[in-house]
Amino acid sequence: MAYTKASGQAVNRYSKKAYDDVRVRVKKGQKEIIQKRAEQLNKSVNGYITDLIEEDLAGSDLAEYAEANSESI
């Protein structure tokens, strides 16, 4: 399927509806380290970071809230 302007717009609309954006700032040099670790785990940087967050939330008092308010897409 060829990429068209319309398909790009459709992807953007879906992303805005389905996902929240979170910006993470790290000290100079940390980005490269994070990227390398994600590669070692065969994950994207986003996947690596979200997995770490989910793991942390699972051990917190917010686990039930996080589970109740997350949707599988």
Sequence and secondary structure as in RCSB ss.txt:
>XXXX:A:sequence
MAYTKASGQAVNRYSKKAYDDVRVRVKKGQKEIIQKRAEQLNKSVNGYITDLIEEDLAGSDLAEYAEANSESI
>XXXX:A:secstr
    HHHHHHHHHHHHHH         TTHHHHHHHHHHHTT  HHHHHHHHHHHHHHTSTTHHHHHHT    
